[in-house]
Amino acid sequence: MSLPEYITLNGTNYATAKLPEEARTQVQNIQVVDAEIGRLQQQLAIAQTARNAYSAAVVNAIKVPASESAAPEKKARKPRKPKAE
């Protein structure tokens, strides 16, 4: 991973080319950790989206029970009585 030209730490910009080797190693560690934080934030966003979808499904199921959401079954009618003549 290549180092950025500058890094900002605690509001101060540093030219990475002028940093001692130990500091450049730590900058690389910061880059690795920042990449992992980004990956974890993406995973969190995916999990939150899934949770929201599951919550919406629960609310929908409460509002419209499954037995009512299907087409209602027709009740069998009693046969008609023949007309008296």
GUVEX-564322 format. One record per atom (N, C-alpha, C, O): residue in three letters; chain; x, y, z. Coordinates in nm, 3 decimals, always signed. Atoms other than C-alpha are relative to their C-alpha. Example, Ala and Ser with C-alpha at 12.3 -4.5 7.8 and 13.67 -1.06 7.14 Angstrom:
BEGIN
 residuo cadena       X       Y       Z
     ala      A  +0.089  -0.119  +0.000
     ala      A  +1.230  -0.450  +0.780
     ala      A  +0.090  +0.120  +0.000
     ala      A  +0.194  +0.118  +0.066
     ser      A  -0.082  -0.119  -0.006
     ser      A  +1.367  -0.106  +0.714
     ser      A  -0.077  +0.109  +0.073
     ser      A  -0.026  +0.220  +0.090
***
This chain:
BEGIN
 residuo cadena       X       Y       Z
     met      A  +0.086  -0.117  +0.000
     met      A  +0.000  +0.000  +0.000
     met      A  +0.090  +0.123  +0.000
     met      A  +0.179  +0.134  +0.084
     ser      A  -0.083  -0.120  +0.007
     ser      A  +0.153  +0.333  -0.097
     ser      A  -0.050  +0.105  +0.099
     ser      A  -0.170  +0.113  +0.128
     leu      A  +0.036  -0.103  -0.096
     leu      A  +0.158  +0.619  +0.146
     leu      A  -0.056  +0.122  -0.072
     leu      A  -0.016  +0.152  -0.184
     pro      A  +0.048  -0.126  +0.057
     pro      A  -0.039  +0.936  +0.081
     pro      A  +0.112  +0.104  +0.009
     pro      A  +0.206  +0.089  +0.088
     glu      A  -0.103  -0.104  -0.003
     glu      A  +0.167  +1.247  +0.015
     glu      A  +0.001  +0.071  +0.135
     glu      A  +0.106  +0.105  +0.190
     tyr      A  +0.014  -0.065  -0.130
     tyr      A  +0.032  +1.405  +0.334
     tyr      A  -0.096  -0.082  +0.086
     tyr      A  -0.183  -0.152  +0.036
     ile      A  +0.095  +0.059  -0.094
     ile      A  -0.139  +1.277  +0.644
     ile      A  -0.032  +0.106  +0.103
     ile      A  +0.056  +0.182  +0.145
     thr      A  +0.042  -0.096  -0.101
     thr      A  -0.340  +1.486  +0.889
     thr      A  -0.028  -0.074  +0.129
     thr      A  -0.111  -0.165  +0.133
     leu      A  +0.020  +0.059  -0.133
     leu      A  -0.319  +1.392  +1.256
     leu      A  -0.022  +0.113  +0.100
     leu      A  +0.060  +0.204  +0.111
     asn      A  +0.034  -0.102  -0.100
     asn      A  -0.484  +1.599  +1.528
     asn      A  +0.006  +0.141  -0.057
     asn      A  +0.052  +0.235  +0.008
     gly      A  +0.008  -0.131  +0.062
     gly      A  -0.535  +1.885  +1.285
     gly      A  +0.130  +0.051  -0.061
     gly      A  +0.134  +0.164  -0.111
     thr      A  -0.128  -0.042  +0.056
     thr      A  -0.171  +1.897  +1.171
     thr      A  +0.033  -0.085  -0.121
     thr      A  +0.025  -0.208  -0.115
     asn      A  -0.040  +0.072  +0.121
     asn      A  -0.060  +1.804  +0.818
     asn      A  +0.148  -0.035  +0.007
     asn      A  +0.231  +0.047  +0.047
     tyr      A  -0.138  +0.046  +0.004
     tyr      A  +0.258  +1.599  +0.780
     tyr      A  +0.029  -0.053  -0.140
     tyr      A  -0.052  -0.125  -0.197
     ala      A  -0.046  +0.057  +0.127
     ala      A  +0.449  +1.526  +0.459
     ala      A  +0.059  -0.137  +0.032
     ala      A  +0.157  -0.147  +0.106
     thr      A  -0.045  +0.135  -0.036
     thr      A  +0.493  +1.149  +0.472
     thr      A  +0.143  -0.027  -0.045
     thr      A  +0.213  -0.107  +0.017
     ala      A  -0.138  +0.022  +0.047
     ala      A  +0.820  +1.165  +0.275
     ala      A  +0.102  +0.049  +0.103
     ala      A  +0.214  -0.001  +0.105
     lys      A  -0.091  -0.055  -0.100
     lys      A  +0.976  +1.363  +0.562
     lys      A  -0.008  -0.072  +0.135
     lys      A  +0.068  -0.040  +0.226
     leu      A  +0.016  +0.070  -0.127
     leu      A  +0.861  +1.125  +0.836
     leu      A  +0.110  -0.105  +0.017
     leu      A  +0.157  -0.161  -0.081
     pro      A  -0.095  +0.108  -0.023
     pro      A  +1.106  +0.886  +1.002
     pro      A  -0.064  -0.135  -0.036
     pro      A  -0.187  -0.146  -0.041
     glu      A  +0.050  +0.133  +0.042
     glu      A  +1.073  +0.517  +0.900
     glu      A  -0.103  -0.055  +0.097
     glu      A  -0.205  -0.110  +0.055
     glu      A  +0.096  +0.048  -0.103
     glu      A  +0.899  +0.427  +1.228
     glu      A  -0.137  +0.065  -0.019
     glu      A  -0.240  -0.003  -0.011
     ala      A  +0.126  -0.071  +0.019
     ala      A  +0.634  +0.693  +1.164
     ala      A  -0.068  -0.044  -0.129
     ala      A  -0.190  -0.057  -0.133
     arg      A  +0.060  +0.046  +0.127
     arg      A  +0.584  +0.579  +0.803
     arg      A  -0.065  -0.138  +0.017
     arg      A  -0.169  -0.166  -0.041
     thr      A  +0.059  +0.132  -0.029
     thr      A  +0.523  +0.225  +0.929
     thr      A  -0.134  +0.018  +0.071
     thr      A  -0.231  -0.051  +0.041
     gln      A  +0.125  -0.025  -0.072
     gln      A  +0.260  +0.362  +1.167
     gln      A  -0.107  +0.058  -0.092
     gln      A  -0.226  +0.029  -0.075
     val      A  +0.096  -0.054  +0.098
     val      A  +0.098  +0.556  +0.881
     val      A  -0.059  -0.115  -0.081
     val      A  -0.179  -0.114  -0.110
     gln      A  +0.052  +0.117  +0.071
     gln      A  +0.068  +0.226  +0.692
     gln      A  -0.099  -0.075  +0.087
     gln      A  -0.202  -0.121  +0.038
     asn      A  +0.094  +0.066  -0.093
     asn      A  -0.096  +0.074  +1.001
     asn      A  -0.131  +0.077  +0.007
     asn      A  -0.239  +0.017  +0.013
     ile      A  +0.122  -0.082  +0.000
     ile      A  -0.340  +0.366  +1.008
     ile      A  -0.081  -0.027  -0.126
     ile      A  -0.204  -0.038  -0.118
     gln      A  +0.071  +0.027  +0.125
     gln      A  -0.426  +0.300  +0.643
     gln      A  -0.072  -0.135  +0.006
     gln      A  -0.186  -0.147  -0.040
     val      A  +0.060  +0.132  -0.012
     val      A  -0.492  -0.069  +0.716
     val      A  -0.123  +0.006  +0.091
     val      A  -0.229  -0.050  +0.059
     val      A  +0.112  -0.011  -0.094
     val      A  -0.712  +0.017  +1.014
     val      A  -0.114  +0.080  -0.061
     val      A  -0.231  +0.044  -0.044
     asp      A  +0.105  -0.079  +0.067
     asp      A  -0.900  +0.284  +0.816
     asp      A  -0.077  -0.084  -0.102
     asp      A  -0.199  -0.072  -0.114
     ala      A  +0.066  +0.087  +0.098
     ala      A  -0.970  +0.029  +0.542
     ala      A  -0.092  -0.099  +0.070
     ala      A  -0.202  -0.127  +0.022
     glu      A  +0.084  +0.094  -0.075
     glu      A  -1.102  -0.218  +0.801
     glu      A  -0.122  +0.069  +0.058
     glu      A  -0.231  +0.012  +0.058
     ile      A  +0.115  -0.077  -0.051
     ile      A  -1.322  +0.050  +0.959
     ile      A  -0.101  +0.023  -0.111
     ile      A  -0.222  +0.011  -0.088
     gly      A  +0.089  -0.019  +0.114
     gly      A  -1.466  +0.124  +0.615
     gly      A  -0.076  -0.127  -0.034
     gly      A  -0.196  -0.123  -0.062
     arg      A  +0.064  +0.128  +0.028
     arg      A  -1.535  -0.245  +0.556
     arg      A  -0.106  -0.031  +0.105
     arg      A  -0.215  -0.077  +0.072
     leu      A  +0.095  +0.025  -0.108
     leu      A  -1.704  -0.278  +0.895
     leu      A  -0.121  +0.092  -0.008
     leu      A  -0.233  +0.050  +0.020
     gln      A  +0.113  -0.093  +0.016
     gln      A  -1.916  +0.033  +0.832
     gln      A  -0.093  -0.047  -0.112
     gln      A  -0.215  -0.034  -0.103
     gln      A  +0.081  +0.054  +0.111
     gln      A  -2.031  -0.123  +0.504
     gln      A  -0.080  -0.121  +0.048
     gln      A  -0.198  -0.134  +0.015
     gln      A  +0.071  +0.116  -0.054
     gln      A  -2.120  -0.448  +0.683
     gln      A  -0.113  +0.044  +0.093
     gln      A  -0.222  -0.013  +0.091
     leu      A  +0.103  -0.053  -0.090
     leu      A  -2.309  -0.249  +0.947
     leu      A  -0.117  +0.056  -0.079
     leu      A  -0.233  +0.034  -0.043
     ala      A  +0.108  -0.055  +0.083
     ala      A  -2.506  -0.066  +0.677
     ala      A  -0.085  -0.112  -0.060
     ala      A  -0.207  -0.100  -0.067
     ile      A  +0.074  +0.115  +0.054
     ile      A  -2.600  -0.401  +0.520
     ile      A  -0.088  -0.061  +0.107
     ile      A  -0.205  -0.091  +0.082
     ala      A  +0.077  +0.061  -0.109
     ala      A  -2.709  -0.542  +0.856
     ala      A  -0.117  +0.089  +0.042
     ala      A  -0.225  +0.039  +0.070
     gln      A  +0.108  -0.092  -0.037
     gln      A  -2.912  -0.229  +0.940
     gln      A  -0.111  +0.000  -0.105
     gln      A  -0.229  +0.008  -0.071
     thr      A  +0.099  +0.007  +0.107
     thr      A  -3.085  -0.245  +0.602
     thr      A  -0.083  -0.126  +0.013
     thr      A  -0.205  -0.122  -0.001
     ala      A  +0.073  +0.126  -0.018
     ala      A  -3.175  -0.609  +0.659
     ala      A  -0.092  +0.007  +0.120
     ala      A  -0.206  -0.038  +0.114
     arg      A  +0.083  -0.010  -0.120
     arg      A  -3.301  -0.534  +1.009
     arg      A  -0.124  +0.085  -0.027
     arg      A  -0.234  +0.052  +0.016
     asn      A  +0.115  -0.086  +0.034
     asn      A  -3.520  -0.253  +0.877
     asn      A  -0.102  -0.074  -0.085
     asn      A  -0.223  -0.057  -0.067
     ala      A  +0.091  +0.078  +0.084
     ala      A  -3.665  -0.487  +0.615
     ala      A  -0.076  -0.101  +0.084
     ala      A  -0.197  -0.119  +0.065
     tyr      A  +0.067  +0.097  -0.087
     tyr      A  -3.739  -0.753  +0.878
     tyr      A  -0.102  +0.070  +0.089
     tyr      A  -0.212  +0.018  +0.111
     ser      A  +0.093  -0.075  -0.085
     ser      A  -3.899  -0.490  +1.104
     ser      A  -0.125  +0.039  -0.078
     ser      A  -0.237  +0.029  -0.028
     ala      A  +0.115  -0.037  +0.083
     ala      A  -4.118  -0.369  +0.819
     ala      A  -0.088  -0.121  -0.027
     ala      A  -0.210  -0.109  -0.030
     ala      A  +0.078  +0.122  +0.024
     ala      A  -4.223  -0.728  +0.749
     ala      A  -0.082  -0.036  +0.123
     ala      A  -0.196  -0.081  +0.111
     val      A  +0.074  +0.030  -0.124
     val      A  -4.321  -0.776  +1.114
     val      A  -0.118  +0.095  +0.014
     val      A  -0.229  +0.052  +0.044
     val      A  +0.108  -0.099  -0.011
     val      A  -4.523  -0.453  +1.118
     val      A  -0.110  -0.031  -0.101
     val      A  -0.228  -0.023  -0.070
     asn      A  +0.098  +0.033  +0.103
     asn      A  -4.691  -0.553  +0.792
     asn      A  -0.080  -0.124  +0.039
     asn      A  -0.201  -0.129  +0.018
     ala      A  +0.070  +0.122  -0.041
     ala      A  -4.774  -0.899  +0.930
     ala      A  -0.098  +0.028  +0.114
     ala      A  -0.202  -0.037  +0.124
     ile      A  +0.089  -0.035  -0.110
     ile      A  -4.927  -0.741  +1.240
     ile      A  -0.123  +0.074  -0.053
     ile      A  -0.235  +0.049  -0.008
     lys      A  +0.111  -0.077  +0.057
     lys      A  -5.139  -0.500  +1.035
     lys      A  -0.092  -0.088  -0.083
     lys      A  -0.214  -0.073  -0.077
     val      A  +0.077  +0.087  +0.087
     val      A  -5.252  -0.766  +0.787
     val      A  +0.039  -0.144  +0.029
     val      A  +0.135  -0.194  -0.029
     pro      A  -0.036  +0.139  -0.029
     pro      A  -5.249  -1.117  +0.934
     pro      A  +0.000  -0.085  -0.127
     pro      A  -0.074  -0.057  -0.221
     ala      A  -0.016  +0.086  +0.118
     ala      A  -5.152  -1.391  +0.688
     ala      A  -0.134  -0.059  -0.043
     ala      A  -0.159  -0.075  -0.163
     ser      A  +0.128  +0.061  +0.036
     ser      A  -5.500  -1.545  +0.705
     ser      A  -0.089  +0.098  -0.077
     ser      A  -0.174  +0.057  -0.156
     glu      A  +0.081  -0.099  +0.070
     glu      A  -5.650  -1.218  +0.582
     glu      A  +0.065  +0.047  -0.129
     glu      A  -0.003  +0.098  -0.218
     ser      A  -0.067  -0.050  +0.119
     ser      A  -5.389  -1.137  +0.323
     ser      A  -0.024  -0.090  -0.120
     ser      A  -0.015  -0.044  -0.234
     ala      A  +0.031  +0.090  +0.110
     ala      A  -5.475  -1.445  +0.116
     ala      A  -0.144  +0.028  -0.044
     ala      A  -0.220  +0.091  +0.029
     ala      A  +0.137  -0.019  +0.050
     ala      A  -5.790  -1.444  -0.095
     ala      A  -0.097  -0.071  +0.095
     ala      A  -0.076  -0.187  +0.129
     pro      A  +0.093  +0.063  -0.094
     pro      A  -6.084  -1.509  +0.135
     pro      A  -0.070  -0.121  -0.064
     pro      A  -0.108  -0.119  -0.181
     glu      A  +0.069  +0.119  +0.050
     glu      A  -6.237  -1.852  +0.103
     glu      A  -0.150  +0.026  +0.000
     glu      A  -0.203  +0.088  +0.092
     lys      A  +0.145  -0.015  +0.007
     lys      A  -6.599  -1.860  -0.008
     lys      A  -0.063  -0.112  +0.081
     lys      A  -0.022  -0.228  +0.072
     lys      A  +0.073  +0.100  -0.077
     lys      A  -6.836  -2.035  +0.227
     lys      A  -0.100  -0.068  -0.091
     lys      A  -0.161  -0.006  -0.178
     ala      A  +0.097  +0.075  +0.079
     ala      A  -7.048  -2.306  +0.079
     ala      A  -0.140  +0.046  +0.039
     ala      A  -0.172  +0.062  +0.157
     arg      A  +0.138  -0.041  -0.026
     arg      A  -7.408  -2.197  +0.042
     arg      A  -0.086  -0.122  +0.025
     arg      A  -0.059  -0.232  -0.023
     lys      A  +0.097  +0.106  -0.020
     lys      A  -7.695  -2.402  +0.165
     lys      A  -0.083  -0.012  -0.126
     lys      A  -0.112  +0.089  -0.190
     pro      A  +0.082  +0.014  +0.119
     pro      A  -7.898  -2.547  -0.116
     pro      A  -0.132  +0.076  +0.018
     pro      A  -0.186  +0.085  +0.128
     arg      A  +0.125  -0.074  -0.006
     arg      A  -8.205  -2.341  -0.204
     arg      A  -0.117  -0.097  +0.015
     arg      A  -0.116  -0.210  -0.034
     lys      A  +0.121  +0.082  -0.013
     lys      A  -8.541  -2.472  -0.107
     lys      A  -0.077  +0.014  -0.130
     lys      A  -0.087  +0.124  -0.184
     pro      A  +0.080  -0.011  +0.123
     pro      A  -8.752  -2.554  -0.408
     pro      A  -0.122  +0.088  +0.025
     pro      A  -0.180  +0.087  +0.134
     lys      A  +0.117  -0.087  -0.013
     lys      A  -9.029  -2.304  -0.473
     lys      A  -0.127  -0.085  +0.003
     lys      A  -0.142  -0.182  -0.072
     ala      A  +0.128  +0.071  -0.008
     ala      A  -9.371  -2.422  -0.375
     ala      A  -0.090  +0.052  -0.110
     ala      A  -0.099  +0.172  -0.134
     glu      A  +0.088  -0.042  +0.109
     glu      A  -9.618  -2.421  -0.661
     glu      A  -0.140  +0.007  +0.044
     glu      A  -0.228  +0.041  -0.035
***
